[in-house]
Amino acid sequence: MRIKIDAVNDALYFRLDESQIVESEEVQPGIILDYNTKGQAVGIEILGIKERIPAEELKKLQFETV
C-alpha cells in the first residue's frame, strides 16, 4: 500500500495495490475510487484535503494493525 500527499493539487491518495486502473468513479464530491479489471477498488483519492484535514494531522500518519 502507498500513501501520497500532493500539496500542489491538494489531494491525498491511497493506493491499495499495483493492479491496472481501468475505471474511476467519484462516489461523493471530491472522493474518487479507482477500480481494476476485476471491479475491485484499488485506489482512493481525496481532493481538497486542506479543508478536510488539519495540516497538523497530515504531518503525522498513524497506522493500526488489528
C-alpha positions in Angstrom: 0.0 0.0 0.0 1.2 3.5 -0.8 0.0 6.8 0.6 0.8 10.0 -1.3 0.1 13.6 -0.2 0.1 16.0 -3.1 0.3 19.5 -1.7 0.3 21.2 -5.1 -3.0 19.6 -6.1 -4.4 19.5 -2.6 -5.0 15.7 -2.7 -4.4 12.6 -0.7 -4.2 9.2 -2.4 -4.2 5.7 -1.0 -3.1 3.0 -3.5 -4.1 -0.4 -2.2 -2.3 -2.5 -4.9 -0.5 -2.1 -8.2 -3.0 -3.6 -10.5 -4.0 -1.6 -13.6 -6.7 1.0 -13.1 -9.4 0.8 -15.7 -12.1 2.9 -14.3 -12.6 5.8 -11.8 -15.8 6.9 -10.1 -16.5 10.0 -8.0 -18.6 8.5 -5.2 -19.0 11.7 -3.3 -17.8 15.2 -4.1 -14.0 15.1 -4.0 -13.9 11.3 -3.2 -12.7 9.2 -6.2 -12.4 5.4 -6.3 -10.2 3.7 -8.8 -11.1 0.2 -10.0 -9.1 -2.6 -11.6 -10.2 -5.0 -14.3 -12.0 -7.2 -11.7 -14.1 -4.3 -10.4 -12.1 -4.1 -7.2 -11.3 -0.8 -5.6 -7.5 -0.3 -5.7 -7.2 3.4 -5.1 -8.9 6.2 -3.2 -8.3 9.8 -3.9 -9.5 12.6 -1.6 -9.5 16.1 -3.1 -9.4 19.3 -1.1 -7.6 17.8 1.9 -6.6 21.2 3.3 -10.3 21.8 4.0 -11.0 18.3 5.3 -7.9 17.6 7.4 -6.0 20.0 9.7 -2.4 20.4 8.5 -1.0 19.1 11.8 -2.8 15.9 11.3 -1.4 15.4 7.8 2.1 15.6 9.2 1.6 12.6 11.4 0.3 9.4 9.9 -0.7 6.6 12.3 -1.0 3.0 11.3 -3.0 0.5 13.2 -2.9 -3.2 12.7 -5.5 -5.4 14.4 
